[in-house]
Amino acid sequence: MENETRNKKGNRFLSTLAAGVIGSVLTLGVVANTNFIPPKAQVEKPATENVASPNIVQTSANNELSLADMVEQSSAAIVGVVNYKSGGNRFAQGQDGQSVASGTGSGVIYNADKNYAYIVTNNHVIEGAEKIEVSLESGETTTAQLVGSDALSDLAVLKIDAKYAKSTLEFGDSDTLRAGDSVVAIGNPLGLDFSGTVTQGIVSAIDRSIAVKTSAGEWELNVIQTDAAINPGNSGGALLNLQGQVIGINSLKVSESGVEGLGFAIPSNEVVPLIKDMKENGHVERPYIGVGLANLNQVPGQYVQNLPTSVEGGVMVVTVDPESAAGIAGLQEEDIITAINGTDLKNSTELRKFLYSELNVGDKAAFTVYRGAEMITIDVTLTGSPSISK
């Protein structure tokens, strides 16, 4: 009877964990700008001296693209992206019964052929949309089709009729960036009323890692940090170098009281292969094992009491798809995964990072697993799946 009661409680616990495997979508807050505005400074005429006239060399604006010229040429490829949802009740719908706008963001036209123009934006801008509308610099609007999306990388690709694409932007090499390089952000902060807003700043760091919660689970985004102003609505817009090349897709900012100048963009060298996958396949092809996971700090002590004290981290399997790679290989509920191919894993984020960064579809990976007090090795042949996996 006692074992039966414990098993029932255990099943309820695993069911609860399984229900909580999917994380929340990215959310961005708005921080009020309360910067003090100083009084107008006094301007004095410069003192004059009797000195010899210097040699004056005329410079031509045609020698180099000015910042204003670059912005003017680039802005035509920056679009507004509007996410329409019903909200699940009739009061959230328009008078004609159609969905209403639930959020806005930005996007970048990066490619066009004779039929379609392709736009990259953030996944969290369009996630859950019943309809996606794109607003062009000209003021025209058109409905966009979702080509593909990826929650973990927070990227999505849309397409519109090619006739709306007046220009496209090319990607630059984000690996050449250095802290201190000048950058420009173009997007639609706080909605389309401020469309085409331009802000300038510098690259603050090139290799930040930011923990985020997505609808596909917890993840760590590798991002460029900049002090160019990035606000809600800028998401999905372009971070440009002074040559007008896209070196990042603006994604998020730190929105805490008293914090300014902490914006983040996904590096172009990570964007390009991912959106290529989405354009060709509709999703990012990643290795898939087919399990739901819980970090050990979420698991009651009774489930880990037999785990050796030398084990410093790992993840518990709370669900297994019997037809997946994990199910076929023999992974079971309550197994605790502590390493893959000899690399120790402290939590589910590290497991995903290793799986997606170090392994490919078709690889065979050795999982170190504790089943009770016994350590075993299970070889799993990785299969492919859509980017939002179990």
C-alpha positions in Angstrom: 0.0 0.0 0.0 2.8 2.4 0.9 4.6 1.7 -2.4 1.3 2.1 -4.3 0.7 5.5 -2.6 4.3 6.6 -3.4 3.9 5.5 -7.0 0.7 7.5 -7.3 2.4 10.6 -5.9 5.4 10.1 -8.2 3.1 9.8 -11.2 1.4 13.0 -10.2 4.8 14.7 -9.8 6.0 13.6 -13.2 2.8 14.7 -14.8 3.1 18.1 -13.2 6.7 18.4 -14.4 5.8 17.2 -17.9 3.1 19.9 -18.1 5.7 22.5 -17.2 8.4 21.5 -19.7 7.4 24.2 -22.2 8.7 27.6 -21.1 7.2 31.0 -21.5 7.7 33.2 -24.5 10.1 36.2 -24.5 8.6 39.3 -23.0 10.0 42.8 -23.2 9.2 45.5 -20.7 9.1 49.3 -21.3 11.3 51.5 -19.2 10.3 55.1 -18.8 13.1 57.5 -19.8 13.6 59.9 -16.9 16.9 61.4 -17.9 17.4 64.9 -16.6 17.5 67.5 -19.3 20.1 70.2 -18.4 19.5 73.9 -19.2 20.8 75.2 -22.6 24.5 75.5 -22.4 26.2 78.9 -22.9 28.1 79.1 -26.2 31.0 81.5 -26.5 32.7 82.7 -29.6 36.2 81.3 -30.0 39.0 83.6 -29.2 40.9 84.9 -32.2 44.6 85.1 -32.8 46.7 86.6 -35.5 48.1 83.4 -37.0 49.0 82.3 -40.4 46.2 80.9 -42.5 46.2 77.1 -42.5 46.2 75.0 -45.7 42.7 74.1 -46.4 41.9 70.9 -48.4 38.4 70.5 -49.7 36.8 67.1 -49.0 34.0 65.6 -51.0 31.0 63.8 -49.6 31.2 61.4 -52.5 34.4 59.9 -51.2 32.5 58.0 -48.5 28.9 57.1 -47.8 27.7 59.5 -45.1 25.7 58.2 -42.1 22.6 60.0 -43.4 23.0 58.5 -46.9 23.5 55.0 -45.4 20.4 55.3 -43.2 18.4 56.6 -46.2 19.4 53.7 -48.4 18.9 51.1 -45.7 15.5 52.3 -44.3 13.6 51.1 -47.3 14.4 47.5 -46.4 13.2 47.9 -42.8 9.6 47.0 -42.2 7.0 47.0 -39.5 5.6 43.6 -38.4 2.1 43.4 -36.8 0.9 40.2 -35.0 -2.9 39.7 -35.1 -4.6 37.5 -32.6 -8.2 37.0 -31.6 -7.4 36.6 -27.9 -10.0 33.8 -27.5 -13.1 36.0 -27.0 -15.4 38.2 -29.0 -14.4 41.3 -27.1 -10.8 41.0 -28.3 -12.0 41.1 -32.0 -12.6 44.0 -34.3 -16.1 45.1 -35.3 -15.9 43.0 -38.4 -15.1 39.9 -36.4 -11.5 39.8 -37.5 -8.4 39.5 -35.3 -6.9 42.7 -33.8 -3.3 43.7 -33.5 -1.7 42.2 -30.4 1.8 43.4 -30.8 4.2 45.0 -33.3 7.9 44.6 -34.1 10.3 45.1 -36.9 11.8 43.1 -39.8 14.5 43.2 -42.4 14.0 42.4 -46.1 17.2 40.5 -46.9 16.4 38.6 -50.1 14.0 38.8 -53.1 13.4 36.8 -56.2 10.9 37.4 -59.0 8.0 36.1 -56.8 8.7 36.8 -53.2 10.7 39.1 -50.9 11.9 37.4 -47.7 12.0 39.1 -44.3 13.8 38.1 -41.1 12.3 39.0 -37.8 12.2 37.7 -34.2 10.1 34.6 -33.4 8.6 36.3 -30.4 7.3 39.1 -32.7 5.1 36.7 -34.7 4.6 33.7 -32.3 1.0 32.6 -32.1 -0.2 35.0 -34.8 -3.4 34.3 -36.7 -2.4 36.8 -39.3 0.9 38.7 -39.9 0.8 42.1 -41.5 3.9 43.9 -42.9 4.1 47.7 -43.1 6.5 49.1 -45.7 8.4 52.4 -45.6 6.1 53.7 -48.3 3.1 53.3 -46.0 1.8 50.3 -47.9 0.7 47.3 -46.0 0.4 43.6 -47.0 -0.2 40.3 -45.5 2.9 38.1 -44.9 3.2 34.4 -44.9 5.2 32.6 -42.3 8.0 30.6 -44.0 9.6 29.2 -40.9 10.4 30.0 -37.2 12.7 28.9 -34.4 11.9 29.6 -30.8 15.3 28.8 -29.4 17.2 31.2 -31.6 14.3 33.7 -31.6 14.2 34.0 -35.4 11.5 33.8 -38.0 11.3 34.2 -41.8 8.3 35.7 -43.6 7.6 36.3 -47.2 5.6 38.9 -49.1 5.0 39.6 -52.8 8.2 40.7 -54.4 6.6 43.9 -55.8 6.7 45.4 -52.3 10.5 45.1 -52.0 12.2 48.3 -53.1 15.5 47.2 -51.8 17.2 44.5 -49.7 20.0 44.6 -47.1 23.0 42.3 -47.1 24.6 40.6 -44.1 28.0 41.6 -42.9 30.5 39.5 -41.0 29.7 39.8 -37.3 33.0 38.0 -36.4 34.9 41.1 -37.4 33.2 43.3 -34.8 35.2 44.8 -31.9 34.1 46.5 -28.8 33.9 50.2 -29.6 32.8 49.8 -33.3 30.0 52.2 -34.2 26.6 50.7 -35.0 23.2 51.9 -36.0 19.8 50.4 -35.0 16.7 51.0 -37.3 13.3 49.8 -36.3 9.9 50.7 -34.9 10.1 51.3 -31.1 6.7 51.4 -29.3 4.8 50.7 -32.5 4.4 51.9 -36.0 3.9 55.6 -35.0 7.6 55.7 -34.5 8.5 53.6 -37.6 11.9 54.0 -39.1 13.5 55.3 -35.9 17.3 55.5 -36.1 19.6 55.3 -33.1 23.4 55.1 -33.0 25.8 53.7 -30.5 28.8 51.4 -30.2 29.3 47.7 -29.7 29.8 47.2 -26.0 30.7 43.5 -26.2 30.6 40.8 -28.9 30.1 37.6 -27.0 27.5 37.9 -24.3 25.4 34.9 -23.3 21.9 35.8 -22.1 19.6 33.2 -20.5 16.0 33.4 -21.9 12.8 31.4 -21.6 11.2 30.4 -24.8 8.2 28.3 -25.9 10.8 25.6 -26.7 12.4 25.7 -23.2 15.2 27.5 -21.5 18.1 28.6 -23.7 21.1 30.8 -23.8 21.3 33.3 -26.7 24.7 34.4 -27.9 24.4 38.1 -28.5 26.1 41.3 -29.4 25.7 43.9 -26.7 25.2 47.6 -27.8 24.3 50.9 -26.2 22.3 51.9 -29.3 18.8 52.5 -28.0 16.7 49.3 -28.5 13.1 49.4 -27.2 10.0 47.2 -27.5 9.0 47.3 -31.1 12.7 47.4 -32.2 12.6 43.6 -32.0 13.5 42.0 -35.3 15.0 45.2 -36.7 18.5 45.7 -38.1 21.7 46.4 -36.2 23.9 47.9 -39.0 27.6 48.7 -39.4 28.5 52.0 -41.0 28.7 50.4 -44.4 25.0 49.6 -44.2 25.4 45.8 -43.7 23.3 43.9 -41.2 25.6 42.6 -38.5 22.8 41.7 -36.0 19.1 41.3 -35.5 17.9 43.3 -32.5 16.2 41.0 -30.1 16.0 42.2 -26.5 17.1 44.6 -23.8 17.4 44.7 -20.1 14.3 46.5 -18.9 14.9 47.2 -15.2 14.5 50.5 -13.4 17.7 52.6 -13.6 19.2 50.4 -16.4 20.1 52.1 -19.7 22.1 51.2 -22.7 21.9 47.4 -22.5 20.5 46.2 -25.8 21.2 42.9 -27.5 21.3 41.6 -31.1 21.7 38.1 -32.5 25.0 38.1 -34.5 24.6 37.9 -38.3 26.9 34.9 -38.6 24.4 33.0 -36.4 21.4 34.4 -38.2 22.4 33.5 -41.8 22.6 29.7 -41.5 19.4 29.5 -39.4 17.3 31.5 -41.8 18.7 29.5 -44.7 17.4 26.4 -42.9 14.0 28.0 -42.3 13.7 29.2 -45.9 14.5 25.7 -47.2 12.8 23.5 -44.7 10.4 25.6 -42.7 12.3 25.0 -39.5 15.8 24.6 -38.1 17.0 21.0 -38.3 18.4 20.0 -34.9 19.2 16.7 -33.2 16.1 15.3 -31.4 16.0 12.7 -28.6 12.3 12.9 -27.6 12.3 13.4 -23.8 10.9 15.9 -21.3 13.4 17.0 -18.7 13.5 18.5 -15.2 16.6 20.0 -13.5 17.6 18.1 -10.4 16.9 21.1 -8.2 13.2 20.8 -9.2 13.0 17.1 -8.2 12.0 16.1 -4.6 14.8 14.5 -2.6 13.2 11.0 -2.6 13.9 10.7 -6.3 17.6 11.4 -6.0 18.4 9.9 -2.6 20.4 7.0 -4.3 22.4 9.3 -6.5 26.1 9.2 -5.6 27.4 12.3 -3.8 30.0 12.7 -6.4 27.3 13.6 -9.0 27.1 17.5 -9.1 24.3 17.9 -11.6 22.2 16.4 -14.2 18.6 16.2 -15.5 15.8 13.8 -14.8 13.7 12.3 -17.6 10.1 13.0 -16.9 8.5 11.9 -20.2 9.7 9.7 -23.0 8.2 9.5 -26.5 8.3 5.7 -27.1 8.8 6.2 -30.8 11.7 8.7 -30.5 15.4 8.1 -30.5 15.4 8.0 -26.7 12.5 5.6 -26.5 14.1 3.2 -29.0 17.4 3.4 -27.2 15.8 2.5 -23.8 15.8 5.7 -21.8 13.1 5.6 -19.1 11.2 8.0 -16.9 13.1 8.8 -13.7 16.5 8.1 -15.4 19.0 10.9 -14.6 21.2 12.0 -17.4 24.6 13.3 -16.1 26.7 13.4 -19.3 26.8 13.0 -23.0 30.0 11.7 -24.7 31.9 12.2 -21.5 30.9 15.9 -21.1 29.2 16.5 -17.7 25.8 18.3 -17.8 24.5 20.3 -14.9 21.0 21.2 -16.2 18.7 21.0 -19.2 20.1 24.2 -20.8 23.6 22.6 -20.9 22.1 19.4 -22.3 20.4 21.3 -25.1 23.4 23.5 -25.8 25.7 20.4 -26.2 23.1 18.5 -28.2 22.5 21.4 -30.7 26.1 22.7 -30.8 28.2 19.6 -30.8 26.1 16.9 -32.4 24.3 16.4 -35.7 21.3 14.5 -36.9 22.5 10.9 -37.5 25.2 10.9 -34.8 25.4 8.2 -32.1 25.8 9.8 -28.7 26.7 8.0 -25.4 24.4 9.1 -22.6 25.7 8.5 -19.0 22.6 7.7 -17.0 21.9 6.8 -13.4 19.0 4.4 -12.9 18.6 4.4 -9.2 22.1 4.0 -7.8 23.4 2.2 -11.0 25.3 4.1 -13.6 24.8 2.8 -17.2 25.6 4.0 -20.6 22.9 4.2 -23.3 23.8 4.9 -26.9 21.3 7.1 -28.7 21.2 7.6 -32.4 20.0 11.1 -32.9 17.1 11.9 -35.3 15.9 15.1 -36.7 12.7 17.0 -35.9 11.2 20.5 -36.0 12.9 23.1 -33.9 10.2 23.0 -31.2 10.9 19.6 -29.7 10.0 17.6 -26.6 
